Amino acid sequence: MAVALSRISMRVPTERDLAAEAVARSRGPAIDQRLLSRVLKLEKSPRLAADDRMIDLILDAGREALGDLRPSMVLYGHTLLLQPFGHRDEFGPMARGRLGLAADVPVYGISRIGCTSVLRAADLARRYLVRPGAAREEAVLILGGDQGTMAGTLRVIPPYAVCGDAAAAFVMRCDAGRYRFLGTAAGRDTRFHRNARMTEDEVRKFGASSTSNVVKVIDAALASAALKRCDVDWIMPHMANAVMWRNVCRALRFDLDKVYLDLLPELGHMFGIDALAALQHADHSGRLVPGQRCLLVAVGQGAFFQATVVEVLPEL
């Protein structure tokens, strides 16, 4: 059975921080705003207003993505191990209540794999939907989103990915959807398990590792879909910064103009939902047509890598 994802719903706060201000508050080394904007293409980062809550953004996105569907499972992919709403174990019951789900619908969290958690959740949903005995009408709701402004140190990941608050949701079903799931692959480089506690030398080496491992995981995902690099029309990127993608494209011999970086200056990195935001924006902007193949890419501190290949289908 073919599995597809669709109904991508985004929730991005209207308030913004300048990237340079976020870097300064993180107590990282000073960096010129011109370097951030001109070289790294990082200008702003979304943040929750004082009276907003991340759980509301996530569940509002989930409700819009579902519409009249009733999922048999909900997966929440998150980068940060503890969200503000996680202290009292309120997420599962609140999700079922706000989404109108029965008390027996399972709600699971996917974490400890950094910003690859949402794409990994999509792979787990695919496996669930094609399991023996699965009903064709089943659906899985996938939620994503993290609150980087919980503390200043969570807003900047060296070397200069500025993390903003945002949420996303989408649905996966068999034989129905906008983006057919063609293949996926995951990778890991255990040398960088120290994550945010890496030394400066490890941070420098992590940059080179990210380039080579993104290339490896892209090629592995394409192989799983029986495709080659020349079959890719777009890359929907992990939005760390523009330099990373110049390096990846050089290694891939891929046209940088086909990496959808339009959102990078205004939104920066939004943890695990970058590629989904790019995919939705490209589609709504009229840049996608049926038959095109898109690579969704995520990189997680730790270090984790995930690439997923989808094909754009005609609108129903």
URVEN-V963784 format. One record per pair of residues at least 12 apart in sequence whose ideal C-beta (glycine too) atoms are under 10 Angstrom apart, sorted by the first residue. I is the first residue (numbers start at 1). J is the second residue. If there is no record, write none. Layout:
# URVEN-V963784
{{I/J} {I/J}}
This chain:
# URVEN-V963784
{{1/126} {1/129} {1/130} {1/134} {1/136} {1/173} {1/174} {1/175} {2/126} {2/129} {2/130} {2/173} {2/174} {2/175} {2/176} {2/177} {2/180} {2/181} {2/182} {2/311} {2/313} {3/122} {3/123} {3/125} {3/126} {3/127} {3/128} {3/129} {3/130} {3/140} {3/172} {3/173} {3/174} {3/175} {3/176} {3/177} {3/179} {3/180} {3/181} {3/182} {4/126} {4/129} {4/171} {4/172} {4/173} {4/174} {4/175} {4/176} {4/177} {4/178} {4/179} {4/180} {4/181} {4/182} {4/310} {4/311} {4/313} {5/65} {5/122} {5/125} {5/126} {5/140} {5/142} {5/170} {5/171} {5/172} {5/173} {5/177} {5/178} {5/179} {5/180} {5/181} {5/276} {5/279} {5/296} {5/308} {5/310} {6/65} {6/139} {6/170} {6/171} {6/172} {6/173} {6/176} {6/177} {6/178} {6/179} {6/180} {6/313} {6/315} {6/316} {7/64} {7/65} {7/66} {7/67} {7/69} {7/139} {7/141} {7/169} {7/170} {7/171} {7/172} {7/173} {7/177} {7/178} {7/280} {8/61} {8/64} {8/65} {8/142} {8/168} {8/169} {8/170} {8/171} {8/178} {8/179} {8/273} {8/276} {8/277} {8/279} {8/280} {8/281} {8/283} {8/284} {9/60} {9/61} {9/62} {9/63} {9/64} {9/65} {9/66} {9/67} {9/143} {9/167} {9/168} {9/169} {9/170} {9/171} {9/276} {9/280} {10/57} {10/61} {10/64} {10/65} {10/144} {10/145} {10/166} {10/167} {10/168} {10/169} {10/170} {10/267} {10/270} {10/273} {10/276} {10/277} {10/280} {10/281} {10/284} {11/46} {11/52} {11/54} {11/56} {11/57} {11/58} {11/59} {11/60} {11/61} {11/62} {11/64} {11/145} {11/165} {11/166} {11/167} {11/168} {11/169} {11/273} {12/46} {12/57} {12/61} {12/145} {12/164} {12/165} {12/166} {12/167} {12/168} {12/263} {12/266} {12/267} {12/270} {12/273} {12/277} {13/46} {13/47} {13/48} {13/49} {13/52} {13/54} {13/57} {13/149} {13/164} {13/165} {13/166} {13/167} {14/46} {14/47} {14/49} {14/52} {15/44} {15/45} {15/46} {15/47} {15/48} {15/49} {15/50} {15/52} {15/149} {15/164} {15/165} {16/43} {16/44} {16/45} {16/46} {16/47} {16/164} {16/266} {16/267} {16/268} {17/44} {17/45} {17/46} {17/47} {17/148} {17/149} {17/155} {17/162} {17/164} {17/165} {17/268} {18/33} {18/36} {18/37} {18/42} {18/43} {18/44} {18/45} {18/162} {19/31} {19/33} {19/36} {19/37} {19/40} {19/41} {19/42} {19/43} {19/44} {19/45} {19/155} {19/156} {19/160} {19/161} {19/162} {19/164} {19/241} {19/265} {19/268} {20/32} {20/33} {20/34} {20/35} {20/36} {20/37} {20/42} {20/43} {20/44} {20/162} {21/33} {21/44} {21/45} {21/155} {21/162} {22/36} {22/42} {22/44} {22/45} {22/47} {22/148} {22/149} {22/152} {22/155} {22/156} {22/160} {22/162} {22/163} {22/164} {22/268} {23/36} {23/42} {23/45} {23/152} {23/155} {23/156} {23/158} {23/160} {23/162} {24/152} {24/156} {25/149} {25/151} {25/152} {25/153} {25/155} {25/156} {26/151} {26/152} {26/153} {26/154} {26/155} {26/156} {26/157} {26/158} {26/160} {26/162} {26/163} {27/152} {27/153} {27/156} {28/152} {28/153} {28/155} {28/156} {28/157} {28/158} {28/159} {28/160} {29/158} {29/159} {29/160} {29/200} {31/156} {31/159} {31/160} {35/160} {36/160} {36/162} {36/241} {36/265} {36/268} {37/265} {38/242} {39/160} {39/241} {39/242} {39/243} {39/246} {40/159} {40/160} {40/161} {40/162} {40/240} {40/241} {40/242} {40/243} {40/244} {40/264} {40/265} {40/268} {41/239} {41/241} {41/242} {41/243} {41/245} {41/261} {41/264} {41/265} {41/268} {42/156} {42/160} {42/161} {42/162} {42/239} {42/240} {42/241} {42/242} {42/264} {42/265} {42/266} {42/267} {42/268} {42/269} {43/162} {43/264} {43/265} {43/266} {43/267} {43/268} {44/162} {44/164} {44/264} {44/265} {44/266} {44/267} {44/268} {45/148} {45/149} {45/155} {45/156} {45/161} {45/162} {45/163} {45/164} {45/165} {45/166} {45/266} {45/267} {45/268} {45/269} {45/270} {46/148} {46/149} {46/163} {46/164} {46/165} {46/166} {46/266} {46/267} {46/268} {46/270} {47/147} {47/148} {47/149} {47/155} {47/164} {47/165} {47/166} {48/84} {48/147} {48/148} {48/149} {48/150} {48/164} {48/165} {48/166} {49/165} {52/147} {52/165} {53/84} {53/85} {53/147} {54/78} {54/83} {54/84} {54/85} {54/145} {54/146} {54/147} {54/148} {54/149} {54/150} {54/165} {54/166} {54/167} {55/83} {55/84} {55/85} {55/86} {55/90} {55/91} {55/94} {55/95} {55/98} {55/145} {55/147} {55/167} {56/85} {56/94} {56/98} {56/167} {57/143} {57/145} {57/147} {57/165} {57/166} {57/167} {57/168} {57/169} {58/76} {58/78} {58/83} {58/85} {58/91} {58/94} {58/95} {58/98} {58/143} {58/144} {58/145} {58/146} {58/147} {58/166} {58/167} {58/168} {58/169} {59/76} {59/85} {59/91} {59/94} {59/95} {59/97} {59/98} {59/99} {59/143} {59/145} {59/167} {59/169} {60/98} {60/167} {60/169} {61/141} {61/143} {61/144} {61/145} {61/166} {61/167} {61/168} {61/169} {61/170} {61/273} {62/74} {62/76} {62/95} {62/98} {62/99} {62/101} {62/141} {62/142} {62/143} {62/144} {62/145} {62/167} {62/168} {62/169} {62/170} {62/171} {63/95} {63/98} {63/99} {63/100} {63/141} {63/169} {64/169} {65/99} {65/141} {65/142} {65/143} {65/168} {65/169} {65/170} {65/171} {66/99} {66/100} {66/101} {66/139} {66/141} {66/169} {66/170} {66/171} {67/171} {68/100} {69/137} {69/138} {69/139} {69/141} {69/171} {69/173} {69/176} {70/99} {70/100} {70/101} {70/102} {70/105} {70/137} {70/138} {70/139} {70/141} {71/99} {71/101} {71/105} {71/106} {71/107} {71/125} {71/138} {71/139} {71/140} {71/141} {71/142} {71/171} {71/172} {71/173} {72/101} {72/102} {72/104} {72/105} {72/106} {72/128} {72/129} {72/134} {72/135} {72/137} {72/138} {72/139} {72/140} {72/141} {73/101} {73/105} {73/106} {73/107} {73/108} {73/124} {73/125} {73/128} {73/129} {73/138} {73/139} {73/140} {73/141} {73/142} {73/172} {74/91} {74/92} {74/95} {74/96} {74/99} {74/101} {74/105} {74/106} {74/107} {74/108} {74/109} {74/121} {74/125} {74/140} {74/141} {74/142} {74/143} {74/169} {75/106} {75/107} {75/108} {75/109} {75/110} {75/117} {75/118} {75/120} {75/121} {75/122} {75/124} {75/125} {75/128} {75/140} {75/141} {75/142} {75/143} {75/144} {75/172} {76/91} {76/92} {76/95} {76/107} {76/108} {76/109} {76/110} {76/111} {76/117} {76/118} {76/121} {76/141} {76/142} {76/143} {76/144} {76/145} {76/169} {77/108} {77/109} {77/110} {77/111} {77/113} {77/115} {77/116} {77/117} {77/118} {77/119} {77/120} {77/121} {77/122} {77/124} {77/142} {77/143} {77/144} {77/145} {77/146} {77/168} {77/271} {77/272} {77/273} {77/298} {78/91} {78/109} {78/110} {78/111} {78/112} {78/114} {78/115} {78/117} {78/118} {78/121} {78/143} {78/144} {78/145} {78/146} {78/147} {78/271} {78/272} {79/111} {79/112} {79/113} {79/114} {79/115} {79/116} {79/117} {79/118} {79/144} {79/145} {79/146} {79/148} {79/154} {79/157} {79/163} {79/269} {79/270} {79/271} {79/272} {79/273} {79/298} {79/300} {79/301} {79/302} {80/111} {80/114} {80/115} {80/117} {80/146} {80/147} {80/148} {80/150} {80/151} {80/154} {80/163} {80/271} {80/272} {81/109} {81/111} {81/112} {82/111} {82/150} {83/109} {83/111} {83/145} {83/146} {83/147} {83/150} {84/147} {84/150} {85/147} {86/109} {91/107} {91/109} {91/143} {92/105} {92/106} {92/107} {92/108} {92/109} {93/107} {94/107} {95/107} {95/141} {95/143} {99/141} {99/143} {99/169} {101/141} {105/141} {107/141} {107/143} {108/121} {108/124} {109/121} {109/143} {110/122} {110/123} {110/124} {110/125} {110/142} {110/143} {110/144} {110/272} {111/146} {111/272} {112/300} {112/302} {112/304} {113/186} {113/188} {113/272} {113/298} {113/300} {113/301} {113/302} {113/304} {113/305} {113/306} {114/157} {114/195} {114/271} {114/272} {114/298} {114/299} {114/300} {114/301} {114/302} {114/303} {114/304} {114/305} {114/306} {115/144} {115/146} {115/157} {115/161} {115/163} {115/238} {115/239} {115/240} {115/269} {115/270} {115/271} {115/272} {115/273} {115/274} {115/275} {115/298} {115/299} {115/300} {115/301} {115/302} {115/304} {115/305} {115/306} {116/186} {116/187} {116/188} {116/217} {116/238} {116/272} {116/297} {116/298} {116/299} {116/300} {116/301} {116/302} {116/303} {116/304} {116/305} {116/306} {116/307} {116/308} {117/142} {117/144} {117/146} {117/271} {117/272} {117/273} {117/298} {117/300} {117/304} {117/306} {118/142} {118/143} {118/144} {118/145} {118/146} {118/168} {118/169} {118/170} {118/271} {118/272} {118/273} {118/274} {118/275} {118/276} {118/296} {118/298} {118/306} {118/308} {119/142} {119/144} {119/184} {119/186} {119/221} {119/238} {119/272} {119/273} {119/274} {119/275} {119/276} {119/296} {119/297} {119/298} {119/300} {119/304} {119/305} {119/306} {119/307} {119/308} {120/184} {120/186} {120/272} {120/298} {120/300} {120/304} {120/306} {120/308} {121/140} {121/142} {121/143} {121/144} {121/170} {121/172} {121/272} {122/140} {122/142} {122/144} {122/170} {122/172} {122/181} {122/184} {122/276} {122/296} {122/306} {122/308} {122/310} {123/172} {123/181} {123/183} {123/184} {123/185} {123/186} {123/306} {123/308} {124/140} {124/142} {124/172} {125/138} {125/139} {125/140} {125/141} {125/142} {125/170} {125/171} {125/172} {125/173} {125/181} {126/140} {126/172} {126/174} {126/181} {126/183} {126/184} {126/308} {128/140} {128/172} {129/172} {129/173} {129/174} {129/175} {129/181} {130/174} {130/181} {134/174} {135/174} {136/173} {136/174} {136/175} {136/176} {137/173} {137/174} {137/175} {137/176} {138/172} {138/173} {138/174} {139/171} {139/172} {139/173} {139/174} {139/176} {139/177} {140/170} {140/171} {140/172} {140/173} {141/169} {141/170} {141/171} {141/172} {142/168} {142/169} {142/170} {142/171} {142/172} {142/276} {143/167} {143/168} {143/169} {143/170} {143/273} {144/166} {144/167} {144/168} {144/169} {144/170} {144/270} {144/271} {144/272} {144/273} {144/274} {144/276} {144/277} {145/165} {145/166} {145/167} {145/168} {145/169} {145/270} {145/271} {145/272} {145/273} {146/163} {146/164} {146/165} {146/166} {146/167} {146/270} {146/271} {146/272} {146/273} {147/163} {147/164} {147/165} {147/166} {147/167} {147/271} {148/162} {148/163} {148/164} {148/165} {148/166} {148/268} {148/269} {148/270} {148/271} {149/163} {149/164} {149/165} {150/165} {153/196} {154/196} {154/271} {155/268} {155/269} {156/268} {156/269} {157/195} {157/196} {157/203} {157/206} {157/240} {157/269} {157/271} {157/299} {157/301} {158/196} {158/198} {158/200} {158/202} {158/203} {158/204} {158/206} {158/207} {158/301} {159/200} {159/203} {159/204} {159/206} {159/207} {159/240} {159/241} {159/243} {159/244} {160/240} {160/241} {160/243} {160/244} {160/268} {160/269} {161/238} {161/239} {161/240} {161/241} {161/244} {161/268} {161/269} {161/271} {161/274} {161/299} {161/301} {162/239} {162/240} {162/241} {162/267} {162/268} {162/269} {162/270} {163/239} {163/240} {163/268} {163/269} {163/270} {163/271} {164/239} {164/266} {164/267} {164/268} {164/269} {164/270} {164/271} {165/270} {165/271} {166/267} {166/268} {166/269} {166/270} {166/271} {166/273} {166/274} {166/276} {166/277} {167/270} {167/271} {167/273} {168/270} {168/271} {168/272} {168/273} {168/274} {168/275} {168/276} {168/277} {168/279} {168/280} {169/273} {169/276} {170/273} {170/276} {170/279} {170/280} {176/313} {176/316} {177/310} {177/313} {177/316} {178/279} {178/280} {178/283} {178/288} {178/290} {178/310} {178/311} {178/312} {178/313} {178/314} {178/315} {178/316} {179/279} {179/283} {179/288} {179/292} {179/293} {179/294} {179/296} {179/308} {179/309} {179/310} {179/311} {179/312} {179/313} {180/225} {180/293} {180/309} {180/310} {180/311} {180/312} {180/313} {181/225} {181/308} {181/309} {181/310} {181/311} {182/221} {182/222} {182/224} {182/225} {182/226} {182/227} {182/231} {182/293} {182/294} {182/295} {182/308} {182/309} {182/310} {182/311} {183/220} {183/221} {183/222} {183/223} {183/224} {183/225} {183/226} {183/227} {183/293} {183/295} {183/307} {183/308} {183/309} {183/310} {184/217} {184/220} {184/221} {184/224} {184/225} {184/296} {184/306} {184/307} {184/308} {184/309} {184/310} {185/216} {185/217} {185/218} {185/219} {185/220} {185/221} {185/222} {185/223} {185/224} {185/225} {185/305} {185/306} {185/307} {185/308} {185/309} {186/217} {186/220} {186/221} {186/298} {186/300} {186/304} {186/305} {186/306} {186/307} {186/308} {187/212} {187/213} {187/214} {187/215} {187/216} {187/217} {187/218} {187/220} {187/221} {187/299} {187/303} {187/304} {187/305} {187/306} {187/307} {188/213} {188/217} {188/300} {188/302} {188/303} {188/304} {188/305} {189/205} {189/206} {189/209} {189/210} {189/212} {189/213} {189/216} {189/302} {189/303} {189/304} {189/305} {190/302} {190/303} {191/205} {191/206} {191/209} {191/303} {192/205} {192/206} {192/209} {192/210} {192/213} {192/301} {192/302} {192/303} {192/304} {193/301} {193/302} {193/303} {194/206} {194/301} {194/302} {194/303} {195/300} {195/301} {195/302} {195/303} {196/301} {196/302} {197/301} {198/301} {198/302} {198/303} {206/299} {206/301} {206/302} {206/303} {207/240} {207/243} {207/244} {207/247} {208/247} {209/299} {209/303} {209/305} {210/238} {210/240} {210/244} {210/247} {210/248} {210/299} {210/303} {210/305} {211/243} {211/244} {211/245} {211/246} {211/247} {211/248} {211/249} {211/250} {211/251} {211/252} {211/299} {212/247} {212/248} {212/251} {212/305} {213/248} {213/299} {213/303} {213/304} {213/305} {214/235} {214/237} {214/238} {214/244} {214/245} {214/247} {214/248} {214/251} {214/252} {214/295} {214/297} {214/298} {214/299} {214/305} {214/306} {214/307} {215/229} {215/247} {215/248} {215/249} {215/250} {215/251} {215/252} {215/254} {215/305} {215/307} {216/251} {216/305} {216/307} {217/295} {217/297} {217/298} {217/299} {217/304} {217/305} {217/306} {217/307} {217/308} {218/232} {218/235} {218/248} {218/251} {218/252} {218/254} {218/295} {218/297} {218/305} {218/307} {218/309} {219/252} {219/307} {220/305} {220/307} {221/295} {221/296} {221/297} {221/305} {221/306} {221/307} {221/308} {221/309} {222/293} {222/295} {222/307} {222/309} {223/309} {224/307} {224/308} {224/309} {225/293} {225/295} {225/308} {225/309} {225/310} {225/311} {226/309} {227/293} {227/295} {227/309} {227/311} {229/252} {229/253} {229/254} {229/295} {230/253} {230/254} {231/292} {231/293} {231/295} {231/309} {231/311} {232/252} {232/254} {232/255} {232/258} {232/292} {232/293} {232/294} {232/295} {232/309} {233/258} {233/287} {233/288} {233/289} {233/291} {233/292} {233/293} {233/294} {233/295} {233/311} {233/312} {234/257} {234/258} {234/259} {234/260} {234/278} {234/279} {234/282} {234/287} {234/288} {234/292} {234/293} {234/294} {234/295} {234/296} {234/310} {234/312} {235/248} {235/249} {235/252} {235/254} {235/255} {235/256} {235/258} {235/259} {235/260} {235/261} {235/275} {235/278} {235/294} {235/295} {235/296} {235/297} {235/307} {236/259} {236/260} {236/261} {236/263} {236/274} {236/275} {236/276} {236/277} {236/278} {236/279} {236/280} {236/281} {236/282} {236/294} {236/295} {236/296} {236/297} {236/298} {236/308} {236/310} {237/259} {237/260} {237/261} {237/263} {237/264} {237/269} {237/274} {237/275} {237/278} {237/295} {237/296} {237/297} {237/298} {237/299} {238/269} {238/270} {238/271} {238/272} {238/274} {238/275} {238/278} {238/296} {238/297} {238/298} {238/299} {238/300} {238/305} {238/306} {238/307} {239/259} {239/260} {239/261} {239/263} {239/264} {239/265} {239/267} {239/268} {239/269} {239/270} {239/271} {239/273} {239/274} {239/275} {239/277} {239/278} {239/297} {240/264} {240/268} {240/269} {240/274} {240/299} {241/261} {241/264} {241/268} {241/269} {242/256} {242/259} {242/261} {242/264} {242/265} {244/259} {244/299} {245/259} {245/260} {245/261} {245/264} {245/297} {246/259} {248/297} {248/299} {252/295} {254/295} {258/294} {258/295} {259/278} {259/295} {259/297} {260/274} {260/275} {260/277} {260/278} {260/279} {260/281} {260/282} {260/285} {260/287} {260/288} {260/294} {261/278} {262/277} {262/278} {262/281} {262/282} {262/285} {262/287} {263/277} {263/278} {263/280} {263/281} {263/282} {264/278} {267/281} {269/299} {271/298} {271/300} {272/298} {272/300} {272/306} {273/298} {274/296} {274/297} {274/298} {274/299} {275/294} {275/295} {275/296} {275/297} {275/298} {275/306} {275/307} {275/308} {275/310} {276/296} {276/298} {278/294} {278/296} {278/297} {279/294} {279/296} {279/310} {279/312} {282/294} {282/312} {283/312} {283/315} {288/312} {289/312} {289/314} {290/311} {290/312} {290/313} {290/314} {290/315} {291/311} {291/312} {291/313} {291/314} {292/310} {292/311} {292/312} {292/313} {293/309} {293/310} {293/311} {293/312} {294/308} {294/309} {294/310} {294/311} {294/312} {295/307} {295/308} {295/309} {295/310} {296/308} {296/309} {296/310}}
